[in-house]
């Protein structure tokens, strides 16, 4: 959705800078989900149910940070 890899900082055109990046529709078999990423990267996983979200996150052995975006306060609390 947003590729920060081609960004060139105006003050440091020869520098090594990665701008914010957003990767959507990520699945658990993708490298971007299985391996840790250092940088301003947001990966978005889409699921149908709250339980599917909980199971998905709990199946990752690394316990990386996660968030839920929902309109339901009770779903956010349970997650």
Backbone torsions as a table, in degrees:
resi	resn	phi	psi	omega
1	UNK	NA	-35.2	179.9
2	UNK	-144.0	118.8	-176.9
3	UNK	-105.2	108.6	-179.8
4	UNK	-92.5	4.2	-174.7
5	UNK	-74.7	-19.4	-176.8
6	UNK	-99.4	3.4	-177.1
7	UNK	-65.8	136.8	175.2
8	UNK	-119.6	118.5	179.5
9	UNK	-71.3	130.2	-176.0
10	UNK	-61.1	-33.5	-179.8
11	UNK	-84.0	-21.4	-176.6
12	UNK	-133.6	67.6	-174.7
13	UNK	-63.3	-20.8	178.9
14	UNK	-97.8	4.7	-176.8
15	UNK	-77.2	173.6	179.1
16	UNK	-112.7	95.5	-174.7
17	UNK	-133.6	130.5	175.8
18	UNK	-109.2	121.7	177.7
19	UNK	-80.1	167.6	178.8
20	UNK	-51.4	139.7	-177.8
21	UNK	-131.9	138.6	177.2
22	UNK	-125.6	125.5	178.2
23	UNK	-116.9	121.3	-174.4
24	UNK	-107.3	161.5	178.2
25	UNK	59.3	41.1	-179.9
26	UNK	-76.2	141.7	175.9
27	UNK	-117.3	164.0	-174.5
28	UNK	-70.2	-12.4	177.7
29	UNK	-89.7	-4.2	179.8
30	UNK	-80.6	142.0	178.6
31	UNK	-56.3	-38.7	-177.6
32	UNK	-62.2	-24.6	176.8
33	UNK	-89.9	-35.5	-174.0
34	UNK	-79.3	-24.4	-176.3
35	UNK	-117.8	148.7	-179.6
36	UNK	-71.5	140.0	179.9
37	UNK	-116.0	131.4	176.7
38	UNK	-103.1	117.1	179.2
39	UNK	143.2	177.3	-178.5
40	UNK	-80.3	75.6	-177.1
41	UNK	-123.2	131.7	175.0
42	UNK	-115.1	124.1	173.7
43	UNK	-106.1	137.2	-177.5
44	UNK	-113.4	123.9	176.8
45	UNK	-110.8	133.0	-179.7
46	UNK	-110.5	130.9	178.6
47	UNK	-132.2	165.5	-176.6
48	UNK	-92.5	-30.2	-174.5
49	UNK	-132.3	161.9	176.8
50	UNK	-61.9	-44.0	-178.9
51	UNK	-63.7	-37.0	176.7
52	UNK	-62.9	-38.2	177.7
53	UNK	-64.7	-45.3	-179.9
54	UNK	-63.8	-45.7	179.1
55	UNK	-63.0	-39.7	-179.6
56	UNK	-61.2	-49.4	-178.8
57	UNK	-65.9	-42.2	-178.7
58	UNK	-68.8	-18.7	179.3
59	UNK	-80.4	-9.7	179.2
60	UNK	-84.5	119.9	-176.2
61	UNK	-70.0	-13.5	-173.7
62	UNK	-90.4	-20.4	178.3
63	UNK	65.0	34.7	178.5
64	UNK	-64.9	161.3	-178.6
65	UNK	-60.4	150.7	178.7
66	UNK	-150.9	165.2	178.3
67	UNK	-146.6	160.2	176.5
68	UNK	-121.7	138.0	176.2
69	UNK	-114.2	112.5	-174.7
70	UNK	-150.4	161.4	174.2
71	UNK	-92.0	-5.7	-174.6
72	UNK	-99.7	117.0	177.4
73	UNK	-64.1	-38.4	179.8
74	UNK	-68.5	-35.6	176.9
75	UNK	-66.3	-42.1	178.7
76	UNK	-62.1	-42.0	-179.7
77	UNK	-64.3	-45.9	-179.3
78	UNK	-65.2	-39.7	-179.5
79	UNK	-62.5	NA	NA
